[in-house]
Structures are given as structure tokens and as C-alpha cells.
């Protein structure tokens, strides 16, 4: 894991689901959030009748955004004690 990050680049990366976690060094969390988010978008835009899944995209976006800012607010000891795990 990399050093704890702060600043404007962290805010910008937190706007894309999973990118903020990746920027902070939590690769497993970031990749899994990003895969689920874009999977929801892909399924909802397909012609297979999964349009109702789009209602979960904002929920996942908010989770990712606030998770990044929660990680940012942790003390250094708590941050380095966090384990990088897959979401699912």
C-alpha cells in the first residue's frame, strides 16, 4: 500500500467509482468497485431487460465517494492497519 493521500487529486479521483480507492493504494477494493459499477452500467444499457439495475449505480457511486473520504480522514495508524479486500 502507498502513503496516505490528501488533496485535490484525491477529490478528482473519488468522483469515479473505484478510482479513489486505486489512487489510495487499495487495488482490490478499487478494481472490484469499478467492475461492479461499470458492469451495472453495461447490463442496464443492454437489451436484455436489466434496465432496473441502473438504480443501484448511484448507491455504489455514493458508497465509493464516501469510502474514499472516510479513508482520507483516518489516522496514519488506522490507515496502515486497513486491509485491502475485494468488495464481493
MARZA-519300 format. One record per residue (C-alpha): residue in one letter; residue number from 0; x, y, z. Coordinates in steps of 0.2 Angstrom, whole numbers, plus 5000, padded with zeros to 4 digits. Layout:
N
R   rest    nr     xx     yy     zz
R      a   NUM      X      Y      Z
...
//
This chain:
88
R   rest    nr     xx     yy     zz
R      x     0   5000   5000   5000
R      x     1   5006   5018   4997
R      x     2   5007   5033   5008
R      x     3   4990   5040   5014
R      x     4   4985   5053   5001
R      x     5   4976   5070   5003
R      x     6   4972   5084   4991
R      x     7   4963   5089   4975
R      x     8   4969   5074   4965
R      x     9   4961   5063   4978
R      x    10   4945   5073   4976
R      x    11   4945   5071   4957
R      x    12   4949   5053   4958
R      x    13   4935   5050   4971
R      x    14   4922   5056   4958
R      x    15   4925   5040   4948
R      x    16   4919   5024   4957
R      x    17   4934   5014   4962
R      x    18   4947   5026   4956
R      x    19   4949   5034   4973
R      x    20   4952   5018   4981
R      x    21   4965   5014   4967
R      x    22   4974   5031   4970
R      x    23   4975   5027   4988
R      x    24   4983   5010   4986
R      x    25   4968   4999   4989
R      x    26   4969   4990   4972
R      x    27   4957   4975   4977
R      x    28   4943   4987   4983
R      x    29   4945   4999   4968
R      x    30   4945   4986   4955
R      x    31   4930   4977   4962
R      x    32   4920   4993   4964
R      x    33   4925   4999   4947
R      x    34   4920   4982   4939
R      x    35   4903   4981   4948
R      x    36   4899   4999   4944
R      x    37   4903   4998   4925
R      x    38   4895   4980   4925
R      x    39   4879   4988   4931
R      x    40   4880   5002   4918
R      x    41   4883   4989   4904
R      x    42   4869   4977   4909
R      x    43   4857   4992   4911
R      x    44   4861   4998   4894
R      x    45   4859   4981   4886
R      x    46   4844   4974   4878
R      x    47   4841   4960   4890
R      x    48   4829   4968   4901
R      x    49   4841   4973   4915
R      x    50   4837   4992   4915
R      x    51   4831   4992   4933
R      x    52   4849   4989   4938
R      x    53   4853   5007   4935
R      x    54   4845   5012   4951
R      x    55   4860   5004   4960
R      x    56   4873   5014   4951
R      x    57   4871   5030   4962
R      x    58   4871   5020   4978
R      x    59   4888   5012   4973
R      x    60   4894   5029   4967
R      x    61   4890   5037   4984
R      x    62   4897   5022   4993
R      x    63   4914   5024   4984
R      x    64   4914   5043   4986
R      x    65   4912   5042   5005
R      x    66   4923   5027   5007
R      x    67   4937   5037   4999
R      x    68   4934   5052   5010
R      x    69   4932   5041   5026
R      x    70   4949   5033   5021
R      x    71   4957   5050   5020
R      x    72   4951   5055   5037
R      x    73   4959   5040   5046
R      x    74   4974   5042   5056
R      x    75   4990   5035   5049
R      x    76   4990   5020   5061
R      x    77   4972   5016   5056
R      x    78   4975   5019   5038
R      x    79   4990   5007   5038
R      x    80   4980   4994   5048
R      x    81   4966   4994   5034
R      x    82   4966   4978   5024
R      x    83   4964   4978   5006
R      x    84   4950   4966   5002
R      x    85   4938   4963   4987
R      x    86   4921   4970   4990
R      x    87   4911   4955   4984
//
